[in-house]
Amino acid sequence: MNSDKKPAATIRVEKRMNGRWAFALTYRGVTYPAQGQFGSQLQAQAAAQAAMRLLERRG
């Protein structure tokens, strides 16, 4: 990745009002809605990474 290019994907992990964790994924300019009701921030991050890998495989 060059310094003048944006990354292909960004992941945002956030804590919801009910105390559960979710992630929002932006891939190639398309933002996918927040996903999940994870018990920890680490679980949400791992699920987001897995979702990003699946999107990268699809092309």
Secondary structure, DSSP 8 states (H G I E B T S, - for coil): --TTS--SEEEEEEE-TTS-EEEEEEETTEEEEEEEEESSHHHHHHHHHHHHHHHHHH-
